[in-house]
Amino acid sequence: MTRSKITLLTTVVLALSAGVVVGRVLDRIPVVRQADHRSPSWLDDQLNLNSEQRQQIDAIWADVRLKISKSYEKRHELDNQRTDSVTRLLTADQKVAYDKLIADYRNQRAQVDKDRLALLHDANERSRALLTDSQRQTWDVISKGEHERRGPRGAATQKSTSMSAGIGGPGDHS
């Protein structure tokens, strides 16, 4: 086999492998469920939220759910852009360009992950600010338990969960 055929085959295999990895990751993203407002949530019970606090916290997390969803859409767009670019890299001379493309992709994706984590942290802080001292102490205990149960969270192991909504919540406070 010639060098260009080997490079082409390697590029195609890498592109297909990336697609498989993305598919597997997307399968693991939890389904976002709407909170049931007809009955008090577990979080309401734990923190004894008043109606105003519950509405404000629900509003915070509804906004975050939308932004988190958009961040996953952006990640998916970046994956598609990378795959399309890789499939167009057919010559050995483009190996340098391929390496740069992958590095740029990783930097962009890291920034999307960082932005998502910042959204979660901000929403937690804003939620905590609405609570009384006693509620905040309970929130922190819940957060610590959730953190210990799931382990440290980073961009590669991010799993979005919530007490009532499927994303975020006191377990994300860190």
C-alpha positions as CSV (number, residue, x, y, z in Angstrom):
1,M,0.0,0.0,0.0
2,T,1.1,3.5,-0.7
3,R,1.6,6.0,2.0
4,S,-1.3,8.1,0.9
5,K,-3.7,5.1,0.9
6,I,-2.5,4.3,4.5
7,T,-3.1,7.9,5.5
8,L,-6.5,7.9,3.9
9,L,-7.5,4.6,5.6
10,T,-6.3,5.8,8.9
11,T,-8.2,9.1,8.6
12,V,-11.4,7.3,7.7
13,V,-11.0,4.8,10.6
14,L,-10.4,7.7,13.0
15,A,-13.5,9.6,11.7
16,L,-15.7,6.5,12.0
17,S,-14.3,5.8,15.5
18,A,-15.0,9.4,16.5
19,G,-18.6,8.9,15.4
20,V,-19.0,5.7,17.4
21,V,-17.6,7.4,20.5
22,V,-19.9,10.4,20.1
23,G,-22.9,8.1,19.7
24,R,-22.0,6.2,22.8
25,V,-21.6,9.4,24.8
26,L,-24.9,10.8,23.6
27,D,-26.6,7.6,24.7
28,R,-25.4,8.2,28.2
29,I,-26.8,11.8,28.5
30,P,-29.8,11.6,30.9
31,V,-33.2,12.5,29.7
32,V,-34.4,15.8,31.1
33,R,-37.7,15.5,32.9
34,Q,-39.9,18.4,33.7
35,A,-40.5,19.0,37.4
36,D,-43.8,17.9,38.8
37,H,-45.3,21.1,40.3
38,R,-48.4,19.4,41.6
39,S,-46.7,18.0,44.6
40,P,-43.7,19.2,46.7
41,S,-40.4,17.9,45.4
42,W,-37.8,16.1,47.5
43,L,-35.8,19.3,47.6
44,D,-38.7,21.3,48.9
45,D,-39.1,18.7,51.7
46,Q,-35.4,18.8,52.6
47,L,-35.1,22.6,52.6
48,N,-38.7,23.6,53.6
49,L,-38.9,26.1,50.7
50,N,-41.6,28.6,50.7
51,S,-43.6,29.2,47.5
52,E,-41.5,32.2,46.4
53,Q,-38.2,30.4,46.9
54,R,-39.5,27.3,45.0
55,Q,-40.6,29.5,42.1
56,Q,-37.3,31.4,42.0
57,I,-35.2,28.2,42.2
58,D,-37.4,26.6,39.5
59,A,-36.9,29.6,37.3
60,I,-33.1,29.5,37.8
61,W,-32.9,25.8,36.9
62,A,-35.3,26.1,33.9
63,D,-32.9,28.7,32.4
64,V,-29.9,26.5,33.2
65,R,-31.6,23.4,31.6
66,L,-32.1,25.4,28.4
67,K,-28.5,26.6,28.4
68,I,-27.1,23.1,29.2
69,S,-29.1,21.7,26.3
70,K,-27.7,24.3,24.0
71,S,-24.1,23.5,25.2
72,Y,-24.7,19.8,24.3
73,E,-26.0,21.0,20.9
74,K,-22.8,23.1,20.4
75,R,-20.7,20.0,21.3
76,H,-22.6,18.0,18.8
77,E,-22.0,20.7,16.1
78,L,-18.3,20.7,16.9
79,D,-18.2,16.9,16.6
80,N,-19.8,17.1,13.2
81,Q,-17.6,19.9,12.0
82,R,-14.5,17.9,13.0
83,T,-15.7,14.7,11.3
84,D,-16.5,16.5,8.1
85,S,-13.1,18.2,8.1
86,V,-11.3,14.9,8.8
87,T,-13.0,13.1,5.9
88,R,-11.8,15.9,3.6
89,L,-8.2,15.3,4.7
90,L,-7.2,12.8,2.1
91,T,-3.5,13.4,1.5
92,A,-0.4,12.7,3.6
93,D,0.5,16.4,3.3
94,Q,-2.6,17.2,5.3
95,K,-1.5,15.3,8.4
96,V,-0.2,18.5,10.0
97,A,-3.5,20.2,9.3
98,Y,-5.3,17.2,10.8
99,D,-3.3,17.5,14.0
100,K,-4.1,21.2,14.3
101,L,-7.8,20.5,13.6
102,I,-7.9,18.0,16.5
103,A,-6.1,20.4,18.8
104,D,-8.5,23.2,18.0
105,Y,-11.5,21.0,18.4
106,R,-10.3,19.9,21.9
107,N,-9.8,23.5,22.9
108,Q,-13.2,24.5,21.8
109,R,-14.9,21.6,23.4
110,A,-13.0,22.3,26.7
111,Q,-14.3,25.8,26.6
112,V,-17.9,24.6,26.1
113,D,-17.5,22.2,29.0
114,K,-16.0,25.0,31.2
115,D,-18.9,27.3,30.3
116,R,-21.4,24.6,31.2
117,L,-19.8,24.0,34.6
118,A,-19.7,27.8,35.2
119,L,-23.5,27.9,34.5
120,L,-24.1,25.1,37.0
121,H,-21.9,26.8,39.6
122,D,-23.6,30.1,39.1
123,A,-27.1,28.6,39.4
124,N,-26.1,26.9,42.6
125,E,-24.8,30.1,44.1
126,R,-27.9,32.0,43.0
127,S,-30.1,29.2,44.5
128,R,-28.2,29.2,47.8
129,A,-28.6,33.0,48.0
130,L,-32.3,32.6,48.1
131,L,-32.2,30.2,51.1
132,T,-32.2,30.9,54.8
133,D,-29.1,30.0,56.8
134,S,-30.8,26.7,57.9
135,Q,-31.8,25.8,54.4
136,R,-28.4,26.7,53.1
137,Q,-26.8,24.3,55.7
138,T,-29.1,21.5,54.5
139,W,-28.4,22.4,50.9
140,D,-24.6,22.1,51.6
141,V,-25.1,18.7,53.4
142,I,-27.1,17.4,50.4
143,S,-24.5,18.8,48.0
144,K,-21.6,17.1,49.9
145,G,-23.5,13.8,49.9
146,E,-24.2,14.1,46.1
147,H,-20.6,15.0,45.4
148,E,-19.4,12.0,47.5
149,R,-21.9,9.7,45.8
150,R,-21.0,10.6,42.3
151,G,-17.4,11.5,42.8
152,P,-15.5,14.5,41.5
153,R,-17.0,16.0,38.4
154,G,-15.0,17.1,35.4
155,A,-15.6,17.7,31.7
156,A,-14.9,14.1,30.8
157,T,-17.2,12.5,33.4
158,Q,-19.9,15.2,33.5
159,K,-23.4,13.7,34.2
160,S,-26.1,16.2,34.7
161,T,-28.6,15.3,37.4
162,S,-31.1,17.1,39.6
163,M,-33.4,16.5,42.4
164,S,-36.5,17.4,40.4
165,A,-35.5,18.5,36.9
166,G,-32.8,16.2,35.5
167,I,-30.0,18.8,35.4
168,G,-28.1,20.7,38.1
169,G,-29.3,21.0,41.7
170,P,-27.5,21.1,45.0
171,G,-25.3,18.2,44.1
172,D,-23.5,20.4,41.6
173,H,-22.4,22.9,44.3
174,S,-18.6,22.7,44.6
